[in-house]
């Protein structure tokens, strides 16, 4: 097949995918049965929209058992009234301790979208960028080289949530459009898989265009600087993991030595902590509260919450071996956190204070290589490789290098910990230790997260 035929085949595939989303679920839609789960389990829908079934990823007895007793409802309604009043006088509370204190207590779920919009100043951005989102969306439908991967990821993003349950429904269409548009708006990044869940979270509380601009703010605004997480080499991810090691050495040296001895490298368990701000690593209701303070205060929350999680669960972690540690951090904490949400958020506030006193709350401003270098929103016709959807060799080479770096760091830390310890090299529970290097998946142009991440 010659170059012209390859380009045409990719264009036809892109057009076919776009047509399915534009058609949606109207009469005549062709949807395979395996793509459209049944709705027989609606009776276990939680207050955040997740459908609970033991086969679903987000199944949790803890979340199913959530109830709002009359006293809790009364308190929540009083808080809603306070927040409504505060929203009416937003300019007078921006940057105040009052706002910070109330955000740490939790934004009422019914008002979360309004507050997020205010914090991110989305109305101003929409006014300044009038028509730009629609332009980027239309360009994506025609040109985006990432359409196929975006389609694959939309089909597996929060499929146990009522908003994204039906194939090609309104929210799936919006998610597809937001990710496609951003792949054309920021050509340095295009699309990375980690974006799909972030965009989906935003769409749970914001409309389509607001979600697009919110994603743009998270990536490029200096308060969040997520750009460095998504570009080749993931420099911000590696920098934050190194900073996390410094925090561990300062505040939790015994736990750090235990993790090192068991080959549990920072690069393994912090990936989704930093890359997606703890999505799918802690219960969703707590995730929302962490995102509340993250949007208000910015990237310092990433380092503080990582320290907070390990501090809260340090005794349990010290009793576990390698496999159990990974299972606990990557699976168990999301299912059953074992610490009250209010206690966890109060502890997060204290962790922020402790880190600030020791000048460890901030890894420092991003170096030039983490910042955007191209202007946003300028159309450039894709190269031949992009037109046919070929994976960038730049990402592939960087992924290999970074993966090797993580393995070397893990093995070096493990060897150092064992050299300082009188304990034999065997697993503390009597099991042989083994390498997880082959299972370490790092973010790149296209990330295929394994269950171990």
C-alpha positions in Angstrom: 0.0 0.0 0.0 1.5 3.3 -1.0 1.6 6.5 1.0 -1.5 8.0 -0.6 -3.5 4.9 0.1 -2.3 4.8 3.7 -3.3 8.4 4.3 -6.7 7.8 2.7 -7.3 4.6 4.8 -6.5 6.6 8.0 -8.8 9.4 6.8 -11.6 7.0 6.1 -11.2 5.3 9.5 -11.2 8.7 11.3 -14.3 9.8 9.4 -16.2 6.6 10.2 -15.4 7.0 13.9 -16.4 10.7 14.0 -19.7 9.8 12.2 -20.6 7.3 15.0 -20.2 10.0 17.7 -22.0 12.7 15.7 -24.9 10.3 15.0 -25.0 9.2 18.7 -27.7 6.9 19.8 -30.3 8.0 17.3 -32.2 5.5 15.2 -29.9 3.6 12.9 -26.9 3.7 15.3 -24.8 0.6 14.9 -23.6 -0.4 18.4 -22.1 -3.8 19.2 -23.8 -5.5 22.1 -20.4 -5.9 23.9 -20.0 -2.2 23.8 -23.3 -1.4 25.5 -23.7 -3.0 29.0 -27.1 -3.8 30.3 -28.9 -1.6 32.8 -30.2 -4.3 35.2 -28.0 -3.0 38.0 -29.3 0.6 38.3 -30.6 -0.2 41.8 -27.0 0.1 43.1 -26.3 3.5 41.8 -24.4 5.7 44.3 -24.8 9.4 44.9 -21.9 10.2 42.6 -23.4 8.3 39.6 -21.4 5.1 39.8 -23.2 1.8 39.1 -22.1 -0.8 41.5 -21.7 -4.4 40.6 -19.0 -6.8 41.8 -17.6 -7.0 38.3 -17.2 -3.3 38.0 -13.8 -1.6 38.6 -15.2 0.9 41.1 -17.3 -1.6 43.1 -17.1 -0.8 46.8 -19.2 -2.0 49.7 -18.1 1.1 51.5 -19.6 3.4 48.8 -22.8 1.4 48.4 -23.4 1.7 52.1 -23.2 5.5 52.1 -26.4 6.9 53.5 -27.4 10.4 54.4 -29.2 10.4 57.7 -31.4 13.4 58.6 -28.7 15.2 60.6 -26.2 14.9 57.8 -28.8 16.2 55.3 -29.5 19.1 57.6 -25.8 20.0 57.9 -25.3 19.7 54.1 -28.2 22.0 53.4 -26.8 24.6 55.8 -23.5 24.4 54.0 -25.2 24.8 50.6 -26.8 28.0 51.8 -23.4 29.3 52.9 -21.8 28.4 49.6 -24.6 30.0 47.6 -24.1 33.2 49.5 -20.3 33.0 48.9 -20.8 32.4 45.2 -22.9 35.6 45.0 -19.9 37.6 46.5 -17.1 35.6 44.9 -14.8 38.5 44.2 -14.7 39.3 47.9 -13.7 35.8 49.0 -11.1 34.9 46.3 -7.8 34.2 48.0 -9.2 34.4 51.5 -8.6 31.9 54.4 -12.4 31.6 54.6 -12.6 30.1 51.1 -9.6 27.8 51.8 -11.2 26.6 55.0 -14.5 25.9 53.4 -13.0 24.1 50.4 -11.0 21.8 52.8 -14.3 21.0 54.5 -15.7 20.0 51.1 -17.7 21.8 48.4 -21.3 20.6 48.3 -21.7 18.2 45.4 -24.7 20.1 44.0 -22.5 23.3 43.7 -19.2 21.7 42.8 -19.4 22.5 39.1 -20.2 26.2 39.8 -17.3 26.5 42.2 -14.8 24.8 39.9 -15.9 27.1 37.2 -15.3 30.1 39.4 -11.9 28.9 40.7 -10.7 28.3 37.1 -12.3 31.5 35.8 -13.9 29.7 32.9 -16.4 32.3 32.0 -13.6 34.8 31.3 -11.6 32.3 29.2 -14.7 31.4 27.1 -15.4 35.1 26.4 -11.8 35.7 25.4 -11.6 32.5 23.3 -15.0 32.8 21.7 -15.4 30.2 18.9 -12.0 28.7 19.4 -13.3 25.4 20.9 -15.7 24.8 18.1 -12.8 25.5 15.6 -10.6 23.0 17.3 -13.3 20.4 17.5 -14.1 20.7 13.8 -10.4 20.5 13.0 -10.1 17.3 15.1 -12.9 15.7 13.3 -11.0 16.2 10.1 -7.4 16.0 11.0 -6.6 14.6 14.5 -4.2 11.7 14.3 -5.3 10.6 17.7 -9.0 9.9 16.9 -8.7 6.1 16.9 -6.9 6.0 20.3 -9.4 8.6 21.7 -12.3 6.4 20.5 -10.7 3.3 22.2 -10.3 5.2 25.5 -13.8 6.8 25.5 -15.1 3.2 25.3 -13.3 2.3 28.5 -13.5 5.5 30.5 -15.8 5.3 33.6 -18.1 2.8 31.9 -19.5 2.1 35.3 -20.7 5.7 35.7 -24.2 6.5 34.6 -23.1 9.5 32.5 -20.7 7.3 30.4 -22.6 4.0 30.5 -24.3 4.1 27.1 -22.1 3.8 24.0 -22.1 7.0 22.0 -24.4 8.8 24.5 -24.2 12.5 25.1 -21.4 12.4 27.6 -19.4 10.0 25.5 -19.8 12.4 22.6 -18.7 15.3 24.7 -15.7 13.4 26.0 -14.7 12.4 22.5 -15.1 16.0 21.3 -13.1 17.5 24.2 -10.2 15.1 23.8 -10.2 15.4 20.0 -10.3 19.2 20.2 -7.4 19.4 22.7 -5.3 17.1 20.5 -5.4 19.9 17.9 -5.2 22.8 20.3 -2.0 21.7 22.0 0.1 20.0 19.3 3.1 19.4 21.6 1.0 16.9 23.6 -1.8 15.9 21.2 -3.5 13.2 23.2 -2.2 11.0 26.1 -4.4 8.3 27.7 -4.2 9.8 31.1 -6.2 12.8 29.9 -9.4 10.7 29.3 -10.2 10.2 33.0 -9.3 13.8 33.8 -11.6 15.1 31.1 -14.4 12.7 32.1 -14.2 13.9 35.7 -14.5 17.5 34.5 -17.5 16.6 32.4 -19.3 15.2 35.4 -19.5 18.7 36.7 -19.0 21.0 33.7 -20.5 21.4 30.2 -18.5 20.4 27.1 -16.8 23.7 26.4 -16.1 24.5 30.0 -14.5 21.0 30.4 -12.3 21.8 27.4 -11.1 25.1 28.9 -10.7 23.5 32.3 -8.4 20.9 30.8 -6.5 23.6 29.1 -6.0 25.5 32.3 -4.8 22.4 34.1 -2.2 21.7 31.4 -0.9 25.2 30.9 -1.6 27.5 33.9 1.3 28.0 36.2 -0.7 26.9 39.2 -1.0 23.4 37.8 1.5 23.0 35.0 0.4 19.5 33.9 2.1 20.1 30.6 5.3 18.5 32.0 3.4 15.3 32.8 2.3 14.7 29.3 5.2 15.6 27.0 7.9 13.2 25.9 10.2 12.3 28.8 7.5 13.1 31.4 10.0 15.5 33.1 7.6 16.7 35.7 6.6 13.2 36.8 10.2 12.2 37.3 10.9 15.5 39.1 8.0 15.1 41.5 8.9 11.5 42.2 12.4 12.6 43.2 10.9 15.3 45.4 8.6 12.7 47.0 11.7 10.6 47.8 13.1 13.7 49.7 9.9 14.0 51.7 10.0 10.3 52.5 13.6 10.5 53.7 12.8 13.5 55.9 9.5 12.5 57.4 9.1 8.8 56.9 12.6 7.3 56.8 11.6 4.0 58.4 8.8 3.4 55.8 11.0 4.5 53.0 13.7 1.9 54.0 10.9 -0.7 54.2 9.6 0.1 50.7 13.1 0.2 49.3 14.0 -3.2 50.9 10.9 -4.7 49.2 11.7 -3.2 45.8 8.7 -0.8 45.8 10.1 2.2 43.9 8.4 5.6 44.0 8.1 5.3 40.2 5.7 2.4 40.6 3.1 3.6 43.1 3.1 7.4 42.5 2.4 7.3 38.8 -1.3 7.9 38.9 -1.0 9.9 42.1 0.8 12.6 40.3 -0.2 12.0 36.7 -4.0 12.1 37.4 -4.2 13.6 40.9 -5.1 10.4 42.6 -8.0 9.3 40.3 -8.7 5.6 40.9 -6.3 5.4 43.8 -8.6 6.6 46.6 -12.4 6.5 47.0 -14.1 8.7 44.6 -15.8 10.9 47.2 -12.4 11.6 48.7 -10.9 12.1 45.2 -13.5 14.9 44.7 -12.4 16.6 47.9 -8.7 16.4 46.9 -9.6 17.8 43.5 -11.5 20.7 45.3 -8.3 21.7 47.1 -6.1 20.9 44.1 -8.0 23.3 41.9 -7.9 26.0 44.6 -4.3 25.7 45.6 -2.5 24.0 42.7 0.3 21.5 42.4 1.5 21.6 46.0 -1.5 19.4 46.8 0.1 16.5 44.8 3.2 16.3 47.0 1.3 16.9 50.2 -1.4 14.3 49.5 1.2 11.7 48.5 2.9 12.3 51.8 -0.5 12.3 53.6 -1.5 8.9 52.2 1.7 7.2 53.4 1.6 8.9 56.7 -1.9 7.9 57.4 -1.2 4.2 56.5 2.4 3.9 57.5 1.8 1.3 60.2 -0.2 -0.9 57.9 2.4 -0.6 55.2 5.3 -1.5 57.5 3.6 -4.8 58.2 3.3 -5.8 54.5 5.7 -7.3 51.9 6.2 -6.2 48.3 3.1 -7.7 46.6 0.9 -6.8 49.5 2.2 -3.2 49.5 1.4 -2.8 45.8 -2.0 -4.3 46.3 -2.7 -2.0 49.2 -1.6 1.2 47.5 -3.0 0.5 44.1 -6.2 -1.4 44.8 -7.2 -1.6 48.5 -7.1 2.1 49.3 -9.7 2.9 46.6 -12.0 0.2 47.8 -11.7 0.8 51.6 -9.7 3.8 52.7 -10.1 3.0 56.4 -9.8 6.6 57.5 -12.7 9.1 57.7 -12.7 11.6 54.9 -12.8 14.6 57.3 -9.8 13.2 59.2 -7.9 12.6 55.9 -8.5 16.2 54.8 -7.5 17.6 58.1 -4.4 15.6 58.0 -3.7 16.9 54.4 -3.9 20.4 55.8 -1.4 19.5 58.5 0.9 17.8 56.0 0.9 21.0 53.9 1.9 23.0 56.9 4.7 20.5 57.9 6.1 20.6 54.4 6.0 24.3 54.1 7.8 24.7 57.4 10.6 22.5 56.1 10.5 24.1 52.6 9.5 20.8 51.0 5.9 21.8 50.0 7.0 22.8 46.5 9.5 21.0 44.2 10.2 24.4 42.6 9.2 26.2 39.5 9.1 24.2 36.3 12.3 24.3 34.2 11.9 25.5 30.5 11.7 21.9 29.2 8.4 21.4 31.1 6.7 24.4 29.7 4.8 24.8 26.4 7.0 26.0 23.5 4.4 26.3 20.8 1.5 28.7 20.7 -1.9 27.0 21.3 -4.7 26.8 18.8 -2.8 27.3 15.6 -3.6 24.7 13.0 -0.7 22.8 11.4 -1.5 20.1 8.9 -0.2 16.8 10.4 2.8 15.0 9.0 2.5 11.8 7.1 3.3 9.7 10.2 0.5 11.5 12.1 -1.9 11.2 9.3 -1.6 7.4 9.2 -1.6 7.3 13.0 1.9 5.9 13.6 3.3 6.0 17.1 6.0 8.7 17.6 9.4 7.2 17.8 10.3 10.0 20.1 7.9 8.7 22.7 8.9 5.1 22.3 12.6 5.9 22.9 11.8 8.0 25.9 9.5 5.4 27.4 12.2 2.8 27.1 14.8 5.1 28.7 12.4 6.1 31.6 11.4 2.5 32.3 15.0 1.5 32.5 15.6 4.4 34.9 12.8 3.3 37.2 14.1 -0.3 37.3 17.7 0.9 38.1 16.4 3.2 40.8 14.3 0.5 42.3 17.1 -2.1 42.3 19.7 0.4 43.7 17.3 1.5 46.5 16.6 -2.1 47.3 20.3 -3.1 47.4 21.1 -0.1 49.7 18.3 -0.9 52.1 19.3 -4.6 52.3 22.9 -3.6 52.8 21.9 -1.5 55.9 19.5 -4.2 57.2 20.4 -7.4 59.1 17.4 -9.0 57.6 18.1 -11.6 54.9 17.3 -10.8 51.3 14.2 -13.0 51.3 10.7 -11.5 51.5 9.7 -10.6 55.1 6.8 -13.0 54.8 9.0 -15.8 53.5 8.3 -15.3 49.8 11.0 -14.8 47.2 11.3 -11.3 45.9 11.0 -10.7 42.2 11.4 -7.9 39.7 8.4 -5.8 38.6 10.3 -4.1 35.9 8.4 -5.7 33.1 5.1 -4.6 34.6 6.1 -0.9 35.0 4.0 1.0 32.6 4.9 4.7 32.1 2.9 7.5 30.4 3.7 8.2 26.9 1.8 9.1 23.7 -0.5 6.2 24.3 -0.5 4.6 27.8 -1.9 1.2 28.4 -2.3 1.1 32.1 -2.0 -2.3 33.6 -3.8 -3.3 36.8 -0.6 -2.9 38.7 -0.4 0.8 38.2 
